[in-house]
């Protein structure tokens, strides 16, 4: 069964590009440019295997988004990776949110994106090549 990934970023072009790249690698992707809509879906019980979250968004910042997730016991185990164009901001975010797994920097290389997603999901190249 395909791993489910939720992508939340206020930039439509980035969301669409990430969705195409990840779906072409066999992932099931839910993409949102509206952070409130994505948060509502999570709070209704939709729990993906990985959340890729932009830090700087107009409606709800990545900081507030993570805070709301961590306040919900049902979502406490959600794997989160931040998506940012500012590596300094990303590093600061990691220090403040010890439950965030890592950073995917923008702009990104397609192969590195897939590699990092596999890493954060615990998928080895060997498992992927055998269809697991």
Steps between C-alpha positions, in 0.01 A plus 500: 500500500628846409626725778286811551664840502337833573666810354405841640647807332336828404672504159279321246785428255711331767209292628417379149864423417559305821177309448599396146851397608383294796206338319734396219703319768198306620385713795141605564506880543253743649605855415375818665567869445254582778656417838167530682343243268794261548488539878124436503553179300763383749279586795218292344724196525677492162852403599757470221826311536693827455418871507714740294428843645603847385606725788395837360133501411249785520206337680674278752876498539686172507571564868130536586410206277745274688377628834140412412607155380693429818203608715289229334588164658374313190760681287786491748690233306472677162836520320570859395764641266527873443523650155684832480710725282688626808737244648552725805127513561480125452776436753333732753171320443665163568648629826159621621309194378697193599226281355569623145716247314688728263508758225441488127652813349348702218595502224537124493636237268237237405722203588601653833135568582410136441809382686417714805136390500610136486746565784238662724254219426764236572492361146831361385597494132501122520137485623389755240657304216316184608165679498453511881 
